[in-house]
Amino acid sequence: KNSYGGYSAIKLLPITEVHFNREIGAHNGATSKTYIYTVLLISFFILAIACFNFINLNVARAFTRTKEVGVRKYLGATRKQIFMQIWGESLIICLIAVLIGVCAATFLFPEFNKLFGSHLSISFFYKPSTLIMIIASTLTISLFAGGYPAIAISRISVSGILKGNATLKKPGAFRNSLIVLQFTSACVLMAATVIAYHQFEYIRTLPLGYNKQSIISFPVTGNDGRKVLNQFRNELASQSSILSISGSDINLGLGIDGNTSKSTSAFLIKGKNIYTNWITVDYDFLKTLNIKPLRGRDFSREFPSDLERNLVVTESMAKQFGEADPIGLTFSPDSAAPPYTIVGIVPDFHLYSLHEKSEPIAMNMSADHSIRYLFIKTTGNNPLPVMKQIENTFKKILPGKEFKGSFLDENTDRWYRKEQRLSLLLGISAIIAIILSCLGLFALALLMIQQRIKEIGVRKVLGASVIHITNLLAKDFLKLVLLSLVLSTPLTWWAMSQWLRDFPYHINICWLTFALVGFAAILISIVTISFHTIKAAIANPIKSLRTE
């Protein structure tokens, strides 16, 4: 019964929303907008980290050219000319990067299309919207990367520049903010990768209420399913590797054919609202899936009435009637049709993916409904030869038809292809983010140490140890990494908690995830900057001070 007071209703939905509506498209490959926004957000994070790197290194590199800029200003160069020079250099670098990126993307299109089921090609870059986005991004990034250093340097007096007073010994808030944002993005992606992977593994391995191992399923759509089912039973009856054969009108999981369906009804019985999914099955369905009745019995050839209006229902379906013992209960969802009789009750099981909660199920063997999928339980020994044997039998019974057999555990894994893709995408993105962050930190540490090389020499002459100098050089960077961890932890917790709300069955986010990510981030940053810091700490101070 819905909010309008009716038991059935027709709702209109904009055609632009059909592909993204999980309520009507959960079984036909609908894509959640959350998934799309997540992919876009990941792309933004990666691009942001690369941009922060570029801007930061341009700022640091600009300060190594202060004397050049000072001489140019002394000879009459204006701020506009200095700005155009540095921005022009950044623009050229960005244009080269765009060309390399387009070539790399074209090369990776086949793998991308395979992973996401898309059909992108080189023509994608010819679209006006794509060209406008690329041009706007290139101009914006080059403007920030080249414009800020030019403005910063142009503000320093000529005498200050030529005396060498313009250095990075006391870094500004802007540069520190970029480092913090860069590592915050990397830490968010690292933690999100771990959480998404654990969620994917959790729903993939959570019991569905039936055995899915060593069961082969395949469609027989467009044929007399019951006749084909009986032919398979006759053909494979003598095979010791075949334990049981059954069928239903829907597949379990998502088979190679990619089809799935759902039949649901709601009706009123003795003042009680009854809601259930309906599936048509054949003999040995419960036996094949290793589902044992809690009360009553399974369908049996000893009871001809099972082929008419008898039902085996799940616990949640039976509880809706409010009867102490629903076995033998008769009811009629349609007053114009004969009543159904409940002959067995089985535990609840998941007919569909764990994106939805387990729902009531009513199983019948009515001859009015066809069998569209067969299920063959095997011993599990030599699965490939058994699959080949079943395929040969299929071609014998249905010549000219394509065999689309697959194992049930593969079918159920296909339910979670989006989560698997997201986990893989996050993992790749996290690796790229870490590499970019480390490259930026590595280069920035080198530039900073070069600015302080004489300070290091003086400290060594005055007796400073290698450990003391290393700690001195590393602590400023580690403070920024720790700040990144403080910012990324609540952000990731909130974002992933929102994402997990889409799953009725989900993991609890553990603090240990953030502890491990924090440890990894600190360790990576220490390893990244230790090469330069230790090298500077053990260097001979005479070489750095002999020009004084």
Secondary structure as the mmCIF struct_conf table of DSSP 4:
data_model
#
loop_
_struct_conf.conf_type_id
_struct_conf.id
_struct_conf.beg_label_comp_id
_struct_conf.beg_label_asym_id
_struct_conf.beg_label_seq_id
_struct_conf.end_label_comp_id
_struct_conf.end_label_asym_id
_struct_conf.end_label_seq_id
TURN_TY1_P TURN_TY1_P1 SER A 3 TYR A 4
BEND BEND1 GLY A 5 GLY A 5
BEND BEND2 TYR A 7 TYR A 7
HELX_RH_3T_P HELX_RH_3T_P1 ILE A 15 PHE A 20
HELX_RH_AL_P HELX_RH_AL_P1 ARG A 22 GLY A 25
TURN_TY1_P TURN_TY1_P2 ALA A 26 GLY A 29
HELX_RH_AL_P HELX_RH_AL_P2 LYS A 33 PHE A 63
TURN_TY1_P TURN_TY1_P3 THR A 64 ARG A 65
HELX_RH_AL_P HELX_RH_AL_P3 THR A 66 TYR A 74
TURN_TY1_P TURN_TY1_P4 LEU A 75 GLY A 76
HELX_RH_AL_P HELX_RH_AL_P4 ARG A 79 PHE A 116
TURN_TY1_P TURN_TY1_P5 GLY A 117 GLY A 117
HELX_RH_3T_P HELX_RH_3T_P2 ILE A 122 TYR A 126
BEND BEND3 LYS A 127 LYS A 127
HELX_RH_AL_P HELX_RH_AL_P5 PRO A 128 SER A 154
TURN_TY1_P TURN_TY1_P6 ARG A 155 ARG A 155
BEND BEND4 ILE A 156 ILE A 156
HELX_RH_AL_P HELX_RH_AL_P6 VAL A 158 LEU A 162
TURN_TY1_P TURN_TY1_P7 LYS A 163 GLY A 164
BEND BEND5 LEU A 168 LYS A 170
HELX_RH_AL_P HELX_RH_AL_P7 ALA A 173 THR A 205
BEND BEND6 LEU A 206 LEU A 206
BEND BEND7 GLY A 209 TYR A 210
TURN_TY1_P TURN_TY1_P8 GLN A 213 SER A 214
STRN STRN1 ILE A 215 PRO A 219
TURN_TY1_P TURN_TY1_P9 THR A 221 GLY A 222
BEND BEND8 ASN A 223 ASN A 223
HELX_RH_AL_P HELX_RH_AL_P8 GLY A 225 LEU A 236
TURN_TY1_P TURN_TY1_P10 ALA A 237 SER A 238
TURN_TY1_P TURN_TY1_P11 SER A 240 SER A 241
STRN STRN2 ILE A 242 SER A 248
BEND BEND9 ASP A 249 ILE A 250
BEND BEND10 LEU A 252 GLY A 253
TURN_TY1_P TURN_TY1_P12 ILE A 256 ASP A 257
STRN STRN3 THR A 264 ILE A 269
TURN_TY1_P TURN_TY1_P13 LYS A 270 GLY A 271
STRN STRN4 LYS A 272 THR A 280
STRN STRN5 VAL A 281 VAL A 281
TURN_TY1_P TURN_TY1_P14 TYR A 283 ASP A 284
HELX_RH_AL_P HELX_RH_AL_P9 PHE A 285 THR A 288
TURN_TY1_P TURN_TY1_P15 LEU A 289 ASN A 290
BEND BEND11 LEU A 294 LEU A 294
STRN STRN6 ARG A 295 GLY A 296
TURN_TY1_P TURN_TY1_P16 ARG A 301 GLU A 302
HELX_RH_3T_P HELX_RH_3T_P3 PRO A 304 LEU A 307
TURN_TY1_P TURN_TY1_P17 GLU A 308 ARG A 309
STRN STRN7 ASN A 310 THR A 314
HELX_RH_AL_P HELX_RH_AL_P10 GLU A 315 LYS A 319
TURN_TY1_P TURN_TY1_P18 GLN A 320 GLY A 322
BEND BEND12 ALA A 324 ALA A 324
TURN_TY1_P TURN_TY1_P19 ILE A 327 GLY A 328
STRN STRN8 THR A 330 PHE A 331
BEND BEND13 PRO A 333 ASP A 334
TURN_TY1_P TURN_TY1_P20 SER A 335 ALA A 336
BEND BEND14 ALA A 337 ALA A 337
HELX_LH_PP_P HELX_LH_PP_P1 PRO A 338 PRO A 339
STRN STRN9 TYR A 340 VAL A 346
BEND BEND15 LEU A 351 TYR A 352
TURN_TY1_P TURN_TY1_P21 LEU A 354 HIS A 355
BEND BEND16 GLU A 356 GLU A 356
STRN STRN10 ILE A 361 ASN A 364
TURN_TY1_P TURN_TY1_P22 ALA A 367 ASP A 368
BEND BEND17 HIS A 369 HIS A 369
STRN STRN11 TYR A 373 THR A 378
BEND BEND18 GLY A 380 ASN A 382
HELX_RH_AL_P HELX_RH_AL_P11 PRO A 383 ILE A 397
BEND BEND19 LEU A 398 LEU A 398
TURN_TY1_P TURN_TY1_P23 PRO A 399 GLY A 400
HELX_LH_PP_P HELX_LH_PP_P2 LYS A 401 PHE A 403
STRN STRN12 SER A 406 PHE A 407
HELX_RH_AL_P HELX_RH_AL_P12 LEU A 408 ARG A 414
TURN_TY1_P TURN_TY1_P24 TRP A 415 TYR A 416
HELX_RH_AL_P HELX_RH_AL_P13 ARG A 417 GLN A 451
TURN_TY1_P TURN_TY1_P25 ARG A 452 ARG A 452
HELX_RH_AL_P HELX_RH_AL_P14 ILE A 453 VAL A 461
TURN_TY1_P TURN_TY1_P26 LEU A 462 GLY A 463
HELX_RH_AL_P HELX_RH_AL_P15 VAL A 466 LEU A 500
TURN_TY1_P TURN_TY1_P27 ARG A 501 ASP A 502
BEND BEND20 PRO A 504 TYR A 505
HELX_LH_PP_P HELX_LH_PP_P3 ILE A 507 CYS A 510
HELX_RH_AL_P HELX_RH_AL_P16 TRP A 511 ILE A 538
BEND BEND21 ALA A 539 ALA A 539
HELX_RH_AL_P HELX_RH_AL_P17 PRO A 541 LEU A 545
TURN_TY1_P TURN_TY1_P28 ARG A 546 THR A 547
#
